[in-house]
Amino acid sequence: MNEELLWLEWTGLHMTWWKLIGLTGAAMFGGRWVVQFVASRRAGKPVIPRAFWYMSVIGSLMALSYFLFSSKQDAVGVLQNLFPSFTAIYSLYLDIRHRGWHRDKATH
């Protein structure tokens, strides 16, 4: 998975499957703030929707896998994504345990 993706050669970027996974993870981890912003705007107060935690878990695990399994193998990147992974998994667990599986569904 460290070989260059030839179908992306036209972009001029050196892209491998691992780099694509890492970039997708970084985008998802950063994009969770957009989800939180939109949910807070709608609610008129600060809120953290469950999608924030799912995006945190998936994004940090994807970025962590890039630093663990690609040719990059960077200890700084591993540590940078290991601790957020643990925190996001634990926060998601607490959210589900405290509010149940269907928290974000509207109740009337």
Backbone torsions as a table, in degrees:
resi	resn	phi	psi	omega
1	MET	NA	4.5	177.5
2	ASN	-96.8	2.4	177.7
3	GLU	-79.6	148.5	-179.2
4	GLU	-65.3	138.5	177.5
5	LEU	-82.5	107.8	-175.1
6	LEU	-67.5	-28.8	-179.0
7	TRP	-71.5	-9.3	174.4
8	LEU	-107.3	9.1	-178.2
9	GLU	-59.7	-33.2	-178.8
10	TRP	-60.9	-20.1	-179.6
11	THR	-77.1	-17.6	-177.0
12	GLY	82.3	2.0	179.9
13	LEU	-100.8	142.5	173.0
14	HIS	-81.1	109.7	-174.4
15	MET	-125.6	130.2	174.1
16	THR	-116.9	170.0	177.0
17	TRP	-61.1	-42.2	179.9
18	TRP	-64.0	-39.6	178.6
19	LYS	-65.9	-39.1	177.1
20	LEU	-62.7	-41.2	176.7
21	ILE	-64.1	-45.4	179.5
22	GLY	-62.9	-43.0	178.8
23	LEU	-66.7	-39.9	177.1
24	THR	-63.3	-42.3	177.3
25	GLY	-62.6	-43.5	178.7
26	ALA	-63.7	-40.3	178.1
27	ALA	-65.3	-40.5	179.4
28	MET	-68.1	-42.6	-179.9
29	PHE	-64.1	-39.8	176.4
30	GLY	-73.4	-35.8	-178.3
31	GLY	-67.5	-17.5	179.8
32	ARG	-62.4	-25.9	178.3
33	TRP	-71.2	-30.2	174.7
34	VAL	-65.6	-43.6	177.8
35	VAL	-60.3	-43.9	179.9
36	GLN	-66.2	-39.6	178.5
37	PHE	-62.5	-47.6	-178.9
38	VAL	-63.2	-43.9	179.8
39	ALA	-63.9	-39.4	179.1
40	SER	-68.7	-38.6	176.6
41	ARG	-61.7	-43.9	-179.7
42	ARG	-65.3	-39.5	-177.9
43	ALA	-81.3	-18.5	-178.0
44	GLY	74.1	15.4	178.1
45	LYS	-157.7	162.7	179.9
46	PRO	-67.4	124.3	176.2
47	VAL	-137.9	155.1	175.4
48	ILE	-122.0	103.7	179.7
49	PRO	-72.2	158.2	-179.4
50	ARG	-59.9	-31.2	178.3
51	ALA	-58.1	-31.6	176.7
52	PHE	-58.3	-45.1	-178.5
53	TRP	-71.5	-39.1	176.6
54	TYR	-61.6	-44.9	179.3
55	MET	-65.1	-35.5	177.1
56	SER	-63.6	-47.3	-179.1
57	VAL	-63.6	-52.9	-176.5
58	ILE	-64.6	-45.8	-178.9
59	GLY	-62.8	-45.3	-178.7
60	SER	-70.4	-35.4	177.7
61	LEU	-69.3	-36.7	177.1
62	MET	-66.4	-44.8	178.5
63	ALA	-65.9	-39.1	177.1
64	LEU	-61.8	-42.3	179.5
65	SER	-63.3	-35.1	176.4
66	TYR	-60.2	-47.7	-177.5
67	PHE	-73.4	-23.3	178.6
68	LEU	-84.3	-42.8	-166.9
69	PHE	-109.1	-15.1	179.5
70	SER	-80.6	177.6	176.7
71	SER	-69.2	-13.2	-179.9
72	LYS	-64.8	-51.6	-180.0
73	GLN	34.6	67.9	-175.7
74	ASP	-105.8	120.7	-178.2
75	ALA	-63.1	-33.9	178.7
76	VAL	-64.3	-44.7	178.1
77	GLY	-64.8	-36.4	177.5
78	VAL	-62.1	-51.8	-180.0
79	LEU	-63.4	-37.5	-178.9
80	GLN	-63.6	-27.4	-177.7
81	ASN	-109.3	-15.7	179.9
82	LEU	-68.6	-49.0	-177.4
83	PHE	-67.9	-42.7	174.2
84	PRO	-62.2	-33.0	177.3
85	SER	-60.7	-50.3	179.8
86	PHE	-60.0	-46.8	-178.4
87	THR	-62.9	-42.4	-179.1
88	ALA	-67.4	-41.1	178.4
89	ILE	-62.9	-44.8	179.7
90	TYR	-65.5	-42.0	179.0
91	SER	-64.5	-40.3	176.7
92	LEU	-63.4	-43.1	176.9
93	TYR	-57.8	-48.0	179.6
94	LEU	-63.3	-39.7	179.6
95	ASP	-62.6	-45.7	179.6
96	ILE	-66.8	-42.6	-179.4
97	ARG	-64.7	-40.4	-176.5
98	HIS	-78.3	-40.5	-172.4
99	ARG	-112.6	-4.6	179.8
100	GLY	86.3	173.9	-176.3
101	TRP	-70.8	-31.4	-171.3
102	HIS	-105.8	37.8	-176.4
103	ARG	-57.2	-45.0	-171.8
104	ASP	-82.0	-3.2	178.0
105	LYS	-79.4	138.8	179.4
106	ALA	-70.3	136.8	176.1
107	THR	-114.1	137.5	-178.9
108	HIS	-120.3	NA	NA
